[in-house]
Amino acid sequence: MQCPDFVNAYCFGLSSRKVRTALNFLLPMLLAASLPCSAQTTVNANLTWIASSDPSVTGYDIYYGGVSQQFTNWVDVGTVTNTVVPDLVENTIYFFAAKAHDGAGNESDFSNEAAFTGLNITPEGGMHLRMLPKSYTSDPLVFSLDASAPPGATINPTNGILSWMPGYAYAATTNYLDVQVTDMANPALNISETVMVVVSDDLEFQVGAASVWAGQSASLPLTVTSSTSVSNLQVTLNWPGDQLLNPTLTCFSPMVAGSLIQQGNQLLIQLQTSTTQPLTGTSPVAQVNFQAASGQTSTVIYSLAASNPSGNTADGTAYANVSAQAGEVVVVGNQPMLRPQGNAGAGRALTLYASPGNYQLLYTTSLLAPVAWTPLMSYQQTNSAQSVALDPPLPAVFYQLQQL
């Protein structure tokens, strides 16, 4: 029996019965954002082929599974020349092969195998994916990436780890990376694998940080990074309304309008751009102005979680992938506070929060009594927060701040 010829850019190769196989993958279906984080994203595989010229062929069968040459799923697709295999688990390798059959149920040989993996990533998110499971074969394998792969994509020829970090230019695109796997001991086990990488659009709110003396005013910056144009934005901030008073909003170009609504301990922020000048890239978009409540003796850090972010592109399409980073406000009272800056590569550093005045920074290498504090430096506190770079040779150091 003459077997079907599969067409497209993703060929599996020829079998002894001239069965050729190829894949063209559909855009994955994304689960709703309201589903729990443990919910898996599914992808579809779309197979297309040329009908067999053998008059005895009455249909085609598609076989696939998660283990090479062990097909756990079978679909009789009839006389059509394409089919969709739905609900494949993202970031999971599937092996496909095809057969033609006649009216009596006789089948051709299997086509050569091909493998498929589909996954979703965000711009600048990075991807590191092993092409085949270690159990595929014990033979030495050599992995190579087709020249049509996007710039920056690489594969380790020995272990098959495929790496790619798409930039924002690849946002909202579907990309196919073809890998050839050569079995150095048994060429019959050579296989091709197509990896479908869907790079989503990306919109991110970054709520900044601010420090302020109790009773004084300050501003909290808001920044947006987008993979394409943005015309409308919205985000909600947790807001300690009894400590951060009278919040107002100031918009920056290209924002043409904005609103801030205080709802208990939350701020609803909405921003609009001009349709002729949409926002792209990373830009400061606004700031929240406020006054810290007076009479606060301790220095307090308020974490401002951001939730329910949303945004539209210039043509009104809603962004599918939207995130928001929390910000913070430090209200500095009469009692000073030291905060380490965690960057080991740059040496030790401290942020000093204190009311205005002259201070002395002291250190000790042991907190066992009697503690001996040694003066390290004296300085004048002119801002609510000041940074000090420290890199003593001692392995463990404790610091305290004392007003003069």
C-alpha positions in Angstrom: 0.0 0.0 0.0 1.3 3.5 -0.8 1.6 5.6 2.2 0.7 9.3 2.6 3.2 12.1 2.0 3.3 14.7 4.8 4.2 18.2 3.7 5.5 21.3 5.3 8.8 22.6 6.6 8.9 20.0 9.4 9.6 16.7 7.7 10.2 13.5 9.6 12.1 11.8 6.7 11.3 8.8 4.5 10.6 5.3 5.7 11.0 2.1 3.6 7.4 2.6 2.4 7.9 6.2 1.4 6.0 7.5 4.3 7.0 11.1 5.0 5.8 13.1 7.9 5.8 16.8 8.8 4.3 19.2 11.4 2.9 22.7 11.4 1.9 23.7 14.9 -0.9 25.9 16.0 -0.8 28.8 18.5 -1.2 27.3 22.0 -4.3 27.8 23.9 -3.6 29.7 27.1 -5.5 29.0 30.3 -7.3 31.8 32.0 -5.2 33.9 34.3 -7.6 33.2 37.2 -6.6 29.5 37.3 -4.1 28.5 40.1 -0.4 28.5 39.3 -0.3 24.7 39.3 -2.7 24.6 36.3 -0.8 23.5 33.2 -1.0 25.3 29.8 -1.9 23.1 26.8 -0.8 23.3 23.2 -2.1 21.9 20.0 -0.2 20.1 17.2 -1.6 20.7 13.6 -0.6 18.0 11.1 -0.9 18.4 7.4 -0.2 15.9 4.6 -0.6 15.2 0.9 -3.2 12.5 0.1 -1.8 9.2 -1.1 -2.2 8.4 -4.8 -2.8 4.7 -4.0 -6.5 4.0 -4.8 -6.7 1.4 -2.0 -6.0 4.0 0.7 -9.2 4.9 2.5 -7.8 6.9 5.4 -5.0 7.8 7.7 -4.0 7.0 11.3 -2.0 9.2 13.6 0.0 7.6 16.5 1.6 9.6 19.3 2.8 9.3 22.8 5.4 10.5 25.4 7.9 7.7 24.7 9.8 6.9 21.5 8.2 4.0 19.5 5.6 3.5 22.3 2.5 5.2 21.1 -0.2 5.4 23.7 -2.7 7.4 21.6 -4.2 6.7 18.2 -6.5 8.7 16.0 -8.3 7.6 12.8 -8.6 10.9 11.0 -10.5 9.6 7.9 -9.7 10.8 4.5 -8.8 14.4 5.4 -5.3 15.6 4.9 -4.9 17.5 8.1 -5.8 17.1 11.8 -5.3 18.8 15.1 -4.0 16.9 18.1 -5.3 18.9 21.0 -4.5 19.3 24.7 -0.9 18.4 24.7 0.9 19.4 27.9 3.2 22.3 27.6 7.0 21.7 27.9 6.5 17.9 27.3 8.0 15.9 24.5 5.6 14.0 22.2 6.6 11.5 19.5 4.5 11.2 16.3 4.3 8.7 13.5 1.7 8.1 10.8 0.2 5.1 8.8 -2.2 4.8 5.9 -4.9 2.2 5.9 -7.3 0.6 3.4 -11.0 -0.4 3.8 -10.1 -3.8 5.3 -8.1 -2.1 8.0 -4.7 -3.0 6.6 -2.1 -0.4 7.5 1.2 0.7 6.0 4.4 0.7 8.0 5.1 3.5 10.5 6.7 6.6 9.2 9.9 7.7 10.8 9.4 9.4 14.1 9.5 13.1 14.9 9.2 14.8 18.3 7.4 18.0 19.3 7.5 20.3 22.3 5.5 23.4 22.8 6.0 26.1 25.5 5.2 29.7 26.3 7.7 32.3 27.6 7.8 36.0 28.0 10.3 38.4 26.4 13.6 38.5 28.2 12.4 35.4 30.1 14.9 32.9 28.9 14.5 29.2 27.9 16.6 26.2 28.8 15.0 23.0 27.5 16.4 19.4 27.2 15.5 18.1 23.8 15.1 14.4 24.5 14.7 12.4 27.7 17.9 10.7 28.8 16.1 7.3 28.4 15.6 7.8 24.7 18.7 5.8 23.9 22.0 4.9 25.5 23.8 5.6 22.3 26.0 8.7 22.0 23.9 11.5 20.4 24.8 14.7 18.6 22.4 17.6 18.6 22.3 20.3 16.0 20.1 23.4 15.5 18.7 24.2 12.0 20.0 27.4 10.5 16.5 28.8 10.4 16.5 29.2 14.2 16.1 32.8 15.5 19.3 34.8 16.4 20.7 34.0 19.8 19.2 30.4 20.0 21.9 27.8 20.7 22.0 24.1 21.5 24.7 22.1 23.3 25.7 19.4 20.8 26.4 16.9 23.6 23.5 17.2 26.1 20.9 18.7 23.8 20.1 21.7 26.1 18.4 24.3 23.9 18.7 27.9 25.1 17.2 31.1 23.9 16.3 34.5 25.4 14.0 36.3 23.0 14.1 40.1 23.2 11.0 42.3 23.1 11.2 42.3 19.2 9.8 38.7 19.5 6.9 39.6 21.7 3.5 38.2 20.5 5.2 35.8 18.0 5.2 32.0 17.5 8.6 30.6 16.6 9.7 27.1 15.4 13.1 25.8 16.3 14.1 22.6 14.5 16.6 20.2 16.0 18.3 17.3 14.4 19.3 14.4 16.7 22.0 12.1 15.2 22.5 8.7 16.8 26.2 8.0 16.3 25.7 4.2 16.8 22.4 3.5 15.0 21.4 5.9 12.2 17.9 4.3 12.2 17.3 6.1 15.5 18.0 9.6 14.1 15.1 11.9 14.9 14.0 15.5 14.3 12.4 17.5 17.0 10.4 20.7 16.5 10.1 23.1 19.4 7.3 25.6 19.2 8.0 28.7 21.3 5.2 31.2 21.8 6.6 34.5 23.1 3.8 36.3 24.7 3.2 40.0 24.8 4.5 41.6 28.0 3.4 44.5 30.1 4.9 45.2 33.5 4.3 47.8 36.2 7.1 48.6 38.5 6.2 50.5 41.7 9.2 52.3 43.0 10.6 53.1 46.4 10.5 56.2 48.5 11.7 57.3 52.0 10.4 60.2 53.9 10.6 61.8 57.3 7.5 61.6 59.4 5.3 64.6 58.8 6.9 65.4 55.4 5.9 64.9 51.8 7.3 62.6 49.1 6.5 60.9 45.8 6.4 57.3 44.7 7.5 56.7 41.1 5.5 54.4 38.7 7.3 52.9 35.7 5.9 50.7 32.9 7.8 48.3 30.5 5.8 47.1 27.5 6.7 45.0 24.5 4.5 47.0 22.2 2.4 50.2 22.4 0.2 50.9 25.4 -2.8 53.2 25.3 -4.6 52.5 28.7 -3.2 51.3 32.0 -4.7 50.3 35.3 -3.2 49.0 38.6 -4.3 48.8 42.2 -1.9 49.5 45.1 -2.2 48.5 48.7 -2.1 51.8 50.6 -1.9 52.4 54.4 -4.2 55.4 54.3 -3.9 56.2 57.9 -0.1 56.7 57.6 0.4 57.9 54.0 -2.0 60.8 53.7 -3.6 62.8 50.9 -2.4 60.8 47.9 -2.5 62.5 44.5 -1.4 61.6 41.0 1.0 63.4 38.7 1.2 62.0 35.1 4.2 62.2 32.8 4.3 62.4 29.0 3.0 60.6 26.9 0.3 60.2 29.5 -2.5 62.7 28.8 -4.8 61.8 31.6 -5.0 59.9 34.8 -7.1 59.3 37.9 -6.4 58.1 41.4 -9.3 56.7 43.5 -8.7 55.8 47.2 -10.8 52.9 48.3 -10.1 52.2 51.9 -6.5 50.8 52.0 -6.2 50.6 48.3 -5.4 53.1 45.5 -7.0 52.5 42.0 -4.7 54.2 39.4 -5.8 54.6 35.8 -3.7 56.2 33.0 -4.4 57.1 29.4 -2.0 58.0 26.6 -2.7 59.8 23.4 -3.7 57.5 20.5 -1.1 59.3 18.4 1.7 58.8 20.9 1.3 55.4 22.6 3.8 54.3 25.2 6.6 51.8 24.2 9.6 50.4 26.0 10.4 51.4 29.5 9.2 54.7 30.7 8.3 56.6 33.9 4.5 57.2 33.6 3.4 58.8 36.8 4.1 59.4 40.5 1.9 59.2 43.6 2.4 62.2 45.9 1.6 61.8 49.6 2.4 63.1 53.1 3.6 60.8 55.8 1.7 61.1 59.1 3.5 63.0 61.8 4.2 61.8 65.3 5.7 58.5 64.3 8.7 57.6 66.5 9.8 54.3 65.0 11.0 53.9 61.4 8.5 51.7 59.5 8.7 50.0 56.1 5.4 49.8 54.2 5.3 47.2 51.4 2.9 48.3 48.7 1.7 45.2 46.8 0.4 45.9 43.3 -2.6 43.9 42.0 -5.1 43.7 39.1 -2.8 45.2 36.5 -4.2 45.6 33.0 -3.4 47.5 29.8 -4.4 47.8 26.1 -2.4 48.2 23.0 -2.8 51.2 20.8 -5.5 49.3 18.7 -7.4 48.5 21.9 -6.3 44.8 22.3 -5.9 43.8 25.9 -2.4 42.5 26.9 -2.5 38.8 27.7 0.6 38.8 29.9 0.6 41.6 32.6 2.5 41.7 35.8 3.2 44.2 38.6 6.1 44.5 41.0 5.5 45.8 44.5 7.0 49.0 45.8 7.7 50.3 49.3 7.7 53.5 51.4 9.9 53.9 54.4 8.7 56.5 56.9 11.6 57.6 59.1 10.7 58.4 62.7 12.9 59.5 65.6 14.6 56.1 66.0 17.2 55.4 63.3 17.3 52.2 61.3 20.1 50.4 59.5 19.4 48.2 56.4 21.9 46.0 54.7 22.2 46.1 50.9 22.5 42.6 49.6 25.2 42.7 46.9 28.1 40.6 47.8 30.0 41.3 44.6 30.1 45.0 45.3 31.1 44.7 49.0 29.1 45.5 52.1 26.8 48.5 52.1 24.2 50.0 54.4 21.2 52.3 54.0 21.0 54.6 57.0 17.5 55.9 57.9 17.5 58.7 60.5 16.0 62.0 61.3 18.2 65.1 60.5 21.3 65.5 62.6 24.9 64.3 63.2 25.5 60.6 63.7 28.3 58.2 64.3 28.3 54.7 62.8 29.9 52.1 65.0 30.8 48.4 64.5 31.8 45.3 66.5 32.8 41.8 65.6 31.1 40.1 68.5 27.9 40.6 70.4 29.1 38.6 73.4 29.3 40.7 76.6 31.0 42.9 77.2 30.4 44.4 73.7 33.1 46.7 72.5 31.8 49.2 69.8 34.4 50.9 67.7 33.6 54.2 65.8 33.8 53.7 62.0 32.7 57.1 60.7 30.8 60.3 61.6 28.5 62.0 59.2 25.5 64.4 58.9 22.1 63.0 57.9 20.8 65.3 55.3 18.3 63.0 53.7 15.8 60.5 55.1 17.9 57.7 53.5 21.6 57.7 52.9 23.8 54.9 51.5 27.2 54.0 52.9 29.7 51.6 51.1 31.5 49.4 53.5 34.0 46.7 52.7 36.0 45.8 55.9 38.2 42.7 55.8 36.4 41.1 58.8 34.2 38.1 58.0 31.4 39.1 60.4 30.6 42.7 61.5 27.7 44.2 63.4 26.8 47.9 63.1 24.8 50.4 65.1 23.9 54.1 64.5 24.2 56.6 67.3 23.2 60.2 67.2 25.8 62.7 68.5 
